[in-house]
Amino acid sequence: MKKIIYISSITAFFLLTFISFGIGGVDAMEQPPADEVRLTADDPVANAEFGRSVAIDGDLVAVGAGGAAAGSVENAGAVYLFKRQGLTYVPEEKLVAPDATNGAEFGRAVAIQGNMVIVGARFAQVEGFSQAGAAYIFRKYGGSWHLEEKITSPTPADEDNFGRALAVHGDLLVITARKEAINEEDVGAAYVYYYRDGKWMNEAKLTASDASAGAHFGQSVTARGDLIAIGARNADPKGAGAVYLFRQSGNVWGQVAKLTPPGGNKNDHFGFTVAMVGDVIAVGARRADPDGLTDAGAAYVFSLEGDSFELIVRLTASDTNAGDEFGQSIALAVDVIAVGAWKDDIEGKANQGSIYLFHRMGNLWFETEKLTASDGLAGDEFGYSLSAFGNDMVTGAHFADFNAGVDSNEGASYVIPLKP
């Protein structure tokens, strides 16, 4: 892992008190490589895109490969599980759909909670409907992983993309269908499930109060207790995107807020990614144009108090360039925000990708590190996906190649320690 550390001294703190938007680092310094663990599939195939999705919880890491083979079924998708052993991670299991089909994209989304792994297959065929989508629940017992349940939309239809995004918190599970049609327009929806008597029961369906065609409501989702945040990357105003917040009151879920980017423009993709920890919500807008730099990207940090939300800061990379798409992925871990810039060019290597870390000091967030893969190559797209837990994060480089000069897109993933 190549690490570029930015000065985070008291001097930097005072500099940052004068900045309200576009916070970046100051005077970058090269540092020795940090520890990293590179994960790959033990049965790699071309275009598997290992790292398309990632999740981490405790000692368990899950990596989705939407183009992996499932037995004799090519391009069906799989999720690879790795378990921490000392300072490294070892393969534990490869999860596949028992009803695998070509192009299902099993593993396009993945979530972990304890001994449970949830996998989204947004293009799975359901009851004859093409790309209706499904989610699979796996649980470990008796020392091995077993499929516990397959969940599909209560009303499946062609191209719903059910399973596009997932969030789990305790006995709450949210599954999105970002292209579900309402009144024949693909506005998107999200389904709320609770674990009751050994099964996941659908108890609510969420839609945007101002639902519009092509908004992609359900592009992203995160949940915490009685609060759910759902991204709609093309929502109005101006098609810049939005994040909708829903809170539970009694047994009813209702929309309580809509977050939008100040001065947002069409195709900013605000809400492409969203993360929430404690009183902080972070939103990626991978195609925002800060300082007129087309698709350089940005991330927005909001504070939460009850049903009131306040924009704290807009984050951009200190060395931002047009086309970096900073905000492609985002993860939160207490006082650290990680933001992926999957199209970042590194030392002449186009689209190698990078991750920027921001730390909180009081109510301020400032850039402290820029991370790139120690073995990174052009086109890897390191930072495509992100997940964090405790003092560790995991990221995907879904187009990484095993052999330099051979464009095979097997993919790789990296577990990286986070410093407080």
C-alpha positions as CSV (number, residue, x, y, z in Angstrom):
1,M,0.0,0.0,0.0
2,K,1.4,3.3,-1.0
3,K,0.5,6.0,1.4
4,I,0.6,9.7,1.0
5,I,0.2,11.4,4.4
6,Y,-0.9,15.0,4.7
7,I,0.1,17.2,7.6
8,S,-2.5,17.1,10.3
9,S,-0.8,19.2,12.9
10,I,-2.3,22.1,14.9
11,T,-1.1,24.3,12.1
12,A,-3.3,22.4,9.7
13,F,-6.1,22.7,12.1
14,F,-6.0,26.5,12.2
15,L,-5.8,26.5,8.4
16,L,-8.9,24.4,8.2
17,T,-11.0,26.6,10.4
18,F,-11.1,29.1,7.6
19,I,-12.4,26.5,5.0
20,S,-16.0,25.6,4.8
21,F,-16.1,23.7,1.4
22,G,-13.6,21.7,-0.6
23,I,-11.4,20.7,2.3
24,G,-8.2,19.0,1.2
25,G,-4.7,18.2,2.6
26,V,-1.7,20.4,2.8
27,D,1.9,19.7,1.5
28,A,1.8,16.0,0.8
29,M,4.7,13.8,2.1
30,E,5.6,10.3,0.9
31,Q,5.6,7.7,3.6
32,P,6.7,4.1,3.8
33,P,4.0,1.6,2.7
34,A,1.3,0.7,5.2
35,D,0.3,-2.9,5.9
36,E,-2.2,-4.3,3.4
37,V,-3.6,-7.7,2.7
38,R,-4.4,-8.5,-0.9
39,L,-7.2,-10.9,-1.5
40,T,-7.9,-12.7,-4.7
41,A,-10.1,-15.6,-5.8
42,D,-8.5,-19.0,-5.7
43,D,-10.3,-19.9,-9.0
44,P,-9.9,-16.7,-10.9
45,V,-11.5,-16.2,-14.3
46,A,-11.4,-13.4,-16.8
47,N,-13.9,-10.7,-16.2
48,A,-15.0,-12.0,-12.8
49,E,-14.6,-8.5,-11.4
50,F,-13.7,-9.8,-7.9
51,G,-14.1,-6.7,-5.7
52,R,-17.2,-5.3,-7.4
53,S,-18.7,-5.3,-3.9
54,V,-17.1,-5.7,-0.4
55,A,-18.2,-6.0,3.2
56,I,-16.4,-6.5,6.5
57,D,-17.6,-7.4,10.0
58,G,-15.3,-8.4,12.7
59,D,-12.9,-11.0,11.4
60,L,-15.0,-11.8,8.3
61,V,-14.6,-10.2,4.8
62,A,-16.9,-10.8,1.9
63,V,-15.9,-10.0,-1.7
64,G,-18.4,-10.1,-4.5
65,A,-17.4,-11.1,-8.0
66,G,-20.5,-10.6,-10.3
67,G,-18.8,-12.3,-13.3
68,A,-17.4,-15.4,-11.5
69,A,-18.5,-18.9,-12.5
70,A,-20.8,-20.9,-10.3
71,G,-19.9,-24.5,-11.0
72,S,-20.5,-25.0,-14.7
73,V,-22.5,-21.8,-15.0
74,E,-20.3,-19.0,-16.4
75,N,-20.8,-15.4,-15.5
76,A,-23.3,-16.2,-12.7
77,G,-21.5,-14.5,-9.9
78,A,-20.1,-15.5,-6.5
79,V,-19.1,-14.2,-3.1
80,Y,-15.8,-15.2,-1.6
81,L,-15.5,-15.2,2.2
82,F,-12.2,-14.7,4.0
83,K,-11.4,-15.2,7.7
84,R,-8.7,-13.3,9.6
85,Q,-5.9,-15.4,10.9
86,G,-3.3,-13.4,12.8
87,L,-2.1,-10.7,10.4
88,T,-3.6,-12.2,7.3
89,Y,-6.9,-13.5,5.8
90,V,-7.5,-17.0,4.5
91,P,-10.2,-18.3,2.2
92,E,-13.2,-19.7,4.1
93,E,-16.0,-20.3,1.6
94,K,-17.2,-19.5,-1.9
95,L,-21.0,-18.7,-1.9
96,V,-23.0,-19.3,-5.1
97,A,-26.7,-19.3,-5.8
98,P,-28.1,-22.9,-6.0
99,D,-30.2,-21.7,-8.9
100,A,-27.4,-19.9,-10.6
101,T,-28.0,-18.5,-14.1
102,N,-25.7,-16.7,-16.5
103,G,-25.7,-12.9,-16.0
104,A,-27.5,-12.9,-12.7
105,E,-24.8,-10.7,-11.1
106,F,-25.0,-12.7,-7.8
107,G,-22.5,-10.7,-5.7
108,R,-23.3,-7.3,-7.1
109,A,-24.2,-6.3,-3.5
110,V,-23.1,-7.9,-0.2
111,A,-23.6,-7.3,3.5
112,I,-22.4,-9.1,6.6
113,Q,-23.8,-9.3,10.1
114,G,-22.1,-11.7,12.5
115,N,-22.5,-15.2,11.1
116,M,-24.9,-14.1,8.3
117,V,-24.1,-12.9,4.8
118,I,-26.7,-11.3,2.5
119,V,-26.0,-11.4,-1.3
120,G,-27.8,-9.4,-3.9
121,A,-28.3,-10.7,-7.5
122,R,-30.0,-7.8,-9.2
123,F,-30.3,-9.5,-12.6
124,A,-31.6,-12.8,-11.4
125,Q,-34.6,-14.2,-13.2
126,V,-37.7,-14.6,-11.0
127,E,-40.9,-16.3,-12.0
128,G,-40.0,-15.8,-15.7
129,F,-39.3,-12.1,-15.2
130,S,-35.9,-11.0,-16.7
131,Q,-33.6,-9.1,-14.4
132,A,-36.2,-9.0,-11.6
133,G,-33.5,-9.6,-9.0
134,A,-33.2,-11.5,-5.8
135,A,-31.4,-11.6,-2.4
136,Y,-29.9,-14.7,-0.8
137,I,-29.4,-15.2,3.0
138,F,-26.5,-17.4,4.0
139,R,-25.8,-18.4,7.6
140,K,-23.0,-20.3,9.2
141,Y,-23.8,-23.1,11.6
142,G,-22.2,-26.4,12.3
143,G,-18.9,-25.0,11.0
144,S,-20.2,-24.4,7.4
145,W,-22.2,-22.0,5.4
146,H,-25.8,-22.8,4.3
147,L,-28.4,-21.0,2.3
148,E,-31.1,-20.1,4.7
149,E,-33.5,-18.1,2.5
150,K,-34.0,-16.6,-0.9
151,I,-35.9,-13.3,-1.0
152,T,-37.7,-11.9,-4.0
153,S,-39.9,-8.9,-4.5
154,P,-43.5,-9.4,-3.5
155,T,-44.4,-8.2,-7.0
156,P,-41.5,-9.1,-9.3
157,A,-41.3,-7.6,-12.8
158,D,-38.9,-7.3,-15.6
159,E,-35.8,-5.2,-14.8
160,D,-36.7,-4.3,-11.2
161,N,-33.1,-4.8,-10.1
162,F,-34.3,-6.1,-6.7
163,G,-31.1,-6.7,-4.7
164,R,-29.2,-3.7,-6.1
165,A,-28.3,-2.5,-2.6
166,L,-28.5,-4.0,0.8
167,A,-28.4,-2.8,4.4
168,V,-28.7,-4.9,7.6
169,H,-28.9,-3.7,11.2
170,G,-30.0,-6.1,13.9
171,D,-33.3,-7.7,12.9
172,L,-33.8,-5.0,10.2
173,L,-33.0,-5.7,6.5
174,V,-33.5,-3.3,3.6
175,I,-33.3,-4.5,0.0
176,T,-33.7,-2.0,-2.8
177,A,-35.1,-2.4,-6.3
178,R,-33.8,0.8,-8.0
179,K,-35.8,0.3,-11.3
180,E,-39.1,-0.9,-9.9
181,A,-41.9,0.6,-11.9
182,I,-44.7,2.5,-10.4
183,N,-47.5,3.6,-12.8
184,E,-45.3,2.2,-15.5
185,E,-42.3,4.4,-14.7
186,D,-39.1,3.0,-13.3
187,V,-38.9,5.2,-10.2
188,G,-37.4,2.6,-7.7
189,A,-38.4,1.3,-4.3
190,A,-37.0,-0.3,-1.2
191,Y,-38.4,-3.1,0.9
192,V,-38.1,-3.3,4.7
193,Y,-37.8,-6.8,6.3
194,Y,-37.8,-7.9,10.0
195,Y,-36.5,-11.2,11.2
196,R,-39.5,-13.0,12.8
197,D,-39.6,-16.6,14.0
198,G,-36.7,-17.7,11.8
199,K,-37.7,-15.9,8.6
200,W,-37.4,-12.4,7.1
201,M,-40.8,-10.8,6.8
202,N,-41.6,-7.9,4.5
203,E,-43.3,-5.2,6.6
204,A,-42.9,-2.0,4.5
205,K,-42.3,-0.7,1.1
206,L,-40.6,2.7,0.8
207,T,-40.8,5.1,-2.2
208,A,-39.8,8.7,-2.6
209,S,-42.5,11.3,-1.9
210,D,-41.6,13.0,-5.2
211,A,-40.8,9.8,-7.2
212,S,-39.8,10.4,-10.7
213,A,-38.9,8.2,-13.7
214,G,-35.2,7.3,-13.9
215,A,-34.4,8.6,-10.4
216,H,-32.8,5.3,-9.5
217,F,-34.2,5.5,-5.9
218,G,-32.5,2.5,-4.3
219,Q,-29.1,3.1,-5.9
220,S,-27.6,2.9,-2.4
221,V,-28.9,2.3,1.1
222,T,-27.7,2.4,4.7
223,A,-29.7,1.7,7.9
224,R,-29.3,2.4,11.6
225,G,-32.0,1.4,14.2
226,D,-35.1,3.3,13.3
227,L,-33.5,5.4,10.4
228,I,-33.0,4.4,6.8
229,A,-31.1,6.5,4.2
230,I,-31.7,5.7,0.5
231,G,-29.8,7.2,-2.4
232,A,-31.5,8.2,-5.7
233,R,-28.6,9.3,-8.0
234,N,-30.8,11.0,-10.7
235,A,-33.5,12.5,-8.5
236,D,-34.5,16.1,-8.8
237,P,-33.8,19.0,-8.5
238,K,-32.0,19.2,-11.8
239,G,-31.4,15.4,-11.8
240,A,-28.4,16.0,-9.5
241,G,-29.5,13.2,-7.1
242,A,-30.8,13.0,-3.6
243,V,-30.8,11.0,-0.4
244,Y,-34.2,10.2,1.2
245,L,-34.4,9.6,5.0
246,F,-37.1,7.5,6.5
247,R,-37.8,7.0,10.2
248,Q,-39.9,4.5,12.0
249,S,-42.7,5.7,14.3
250,G,-44.5,2.9,15.9
251,N,-44.9,0.3,13.2
252,V,-44.9,2.8,10.3
253,W,-42.0,4.1,8.3
254,G,-42.3,7.6,6.9
255,Q,-40.1,10.0,5.0
256,V,-38.7,12.7,7.2
257,A,-36.2,14.5,5.0
258,K,-34.6,14.8,1.6
259,L,-31.0,15.7,1.3
260,T,-29.7,17.4,-1.8
261,P,-26.4,19.0,-2.8
262,P,-26.3,22.8,-2.8
263,G,-25.8,24.0,-6.3
264,G,-26.1,20.5,-7.7
265,N,-26.2,19.9,-11.4
266,K,-27.7,17.2,-13.6
267,N,-25.8,13.9,-13.4
268,D,-23.8,14.8,-10.3
269,H,-24.9,11.4,-9.0
270,F,-25.4,12.7,-5.5
271,G,-26.6,9.6,-3.6
272,F,-24.6,7.1,-5.7
273,T,-23.2,6.0,-2.3
274,V,-24.3,6.7,1.2
275,A,-22.9,5.7,4.6
276,M,-24.1,6.4,8.2
277,V,-22.5,6.0,11.6
278,G,-23.7,7.7,14.7
279,D,-24.8,11.3,14.0
280,V,-23.0,11.4,10.6
281,I,-24.3,10.7,7.1
282,A,-21.8,10.8,4.2
283,V,-23.0,11.0,0.6
284,G,-20.9,10.5,-2.5
285,A,-21.5,12.5,-5.7
286,R,-19.0,10.9,-8.0
287,R,-19.7,13.1,-11.0
288,A,-19.9,16.5,-9.3
289,D,-17.8,19.3,-10.9
290,P,-16.0,21.1,-8.1
291,D,-14.1,24.2,-9.4
292,G,-15.4,23.4,-12.9
293,L,-13.5,20.1,-13.1
294,T,-15.9,17.8,-14.9
295,D,-16.7,14.6,-13.0
296,A,-13.9,15.2,-10.4
297,G,-16.4,14.2,-7.8
298,A,-17.3,15.3,-4.2
299,A,-18.6,13.9,-0.9
300,Y,-21.0,15.7,1.4
301,V,-21.1,15.2,5.2
302,F,-24.3,15.9,7.1
303,S,-24.9,15.9,10.9
304,L,-28.0,14.4,12.3
305,E,-30.0,15.5,15.3
306,G,-33.5,14.0,15.6
307,D,-35.2,14.7,12.3
308,S,-33.0,17.7,11.6
309,F,-30.0,17.5,9.2
310,E,-27.3,20.0,8.6
311,L,-24.7,20.0,5.9
312,I,-21.3,20.3,7.6
313,V,-18.9,20.2,4.7
314,R,-18.3,19.3,1.1
315,L,-15.2,17.2,0.7
316,T,-13.0,17.1,-2.4
317,A,-9.6,15.6,-3.0
318,S,-6.7,17.9,-2.4
319,D,-5.2,16.9,-5.8
320,T,-8.5,16.6,-7.6
321,N,-8.6,16.2,-11.3
322,A,-11.4,16.0,-13.9
323,G,-12.7,12.5,-14.3
324,D,-11.4,11.1,-11.0
325,E,-15.0,10.4,-9.8
326,F,-14.1,10.9,-6.2
327,G,-17.2,9.7,-4.3
328,Q,-17.7,6.4,-6.3
329,S,-17.5,4.6,-3.0
330,I,-17.7,5.8,0.6
331,A,-17.3,4.2,4.1
332,L,-17.5,5.5,7.7
333,A,-15.7,4.2,10.7
334,V,-16.4,6.4,13.8
335,D,-14.3,9.5,13.1
336,V,-12.9,8.5,9.7
337,I,-14.5,8.8,6.3
338,A,-13.0,6.9,3.4
339,V,-13.8,8.0,-0.2
340,G,-12.9,6.1,-3.3
341,A,-11.8,7.8,-6.5
342,W,-11.8,4.9,-8.9
343,K,-10.8,6.8,-12.0
344,D,-7.8,8.6,-10.4
345,D,-4.6,8.4,-12.5
346,I,-1.5,7.5,-10.5
347,E,1.9,8.4,-11.8
348,G,0.8,8.1,-15.4
349,K,-1.3,5.0,-14.8
350,A,-4.8,5.8,-16.1
351,N,-7.7,4.8,-13.8
352,Q,-5.5,3.0,-11.3
353,G,-7.7,4.5,-8.5
354,S,-7.2,5.7,-5.0
355,I,-8.8,6.2,-1.6
356,Y,-8.8,9.4,0.5
357,L,-9.1,9.4,4.2
358,F,-10.6,12.2,6.2
359,H,-10.5,12.5,10.0
360,R,-12.8,14.5,12.2
361,M,-11.5,17.0,14.7
362,G,-14.5,18.4,16.6
363,N,-16.9,19.4,13.8
364,L,-14.2,19.7,11.2
365,W,-13.1,17.0,8.7
366,F,-9.7,17.2,7.1
367,E,-7.8,15.0,4.6
368,T,-5.1,12.9,6.2
369,E,-4.1,10.2,3.8
370,K,-4.3,9.2,0.2
371,L,-4.0,5.4,-0.4
372,T,-3.1,3.5,-3.5
373,A,-2.3,-0.1,-4.0
374,S,1.3,-1.1,-3.7
375,D,1.0,-3.3,-6.8
376,G,-1.5,-1.0,-8.7
377,L,-1.7,-1.0,-12.5
378,A,-3.5,1.2,-15.0
379,G,-7.2,0.3,-15.2
380,D,-7.4,-1.5,-11.8
381,E,-10.0,1.0,-10.5
382,F,-8.8,0.6,-6.9
383,G,-11.5,2.2,-4.7
384,Y,-14.4,1.0,-6.7
385,S,-16.1,-0.4,-3.6
386,L,-15.5,0.2,0.2
387,S,-16.6,-1.1,3.5
388,A,-15.3,-0.3,7.0
389,F,-15.6,-1.9,10.4
390,G,-13.7,-0.8,13.6
391,N,-10.1,-0.2,12.6
392,D,-10.1,-1.9,9.2
393,M,-11.6,-1.3,5.8
394,V,-11.8,-3.3,2.7
395,T,-11.8,-2.1,-0.9
396,G,-12.2,-3.6,-4.3
397,A,-10.1,-3.1,-7.5
398,H,-12.5,-5.0,-9.7
399,F,-10.5,-4.6,-12.9
400,A,-7.2,-5.7,-11.4
401,D,-5.2,-8.1,-13.6
402,F,-3.0,-10.9,-12.4
403,N,-0.5,-10.3,-15.2
404,A,0.8,-6.9,-16.2
405,G,-0.2,-6.1,-19.8
406,V,-2.9,-8.7,-19.9
407,D,-6.4,-7.0,-19.7
408,S,-8.3,-9.9,-18.0
409,N,-10.2,-8.1,-15.2
410,E,-10.1,-10.9,-12.7
411,G,-10.1,-8.4,-9.9
412,A,-8.6,-8.1,-6.4
413,S,-9.5,-6.7,-3.0
414,Y,-7.4,-5.2,-0.2
415,V,-7.9,-5.1,3.6
416,I,-6.3,-2.0,5.0
417,P,-5.8,-0.9,8.6
418,L,-7.3,2.4,9.7
419,K,-5.4,4.5,12.1
420,P,-7.5,6.6,14.6
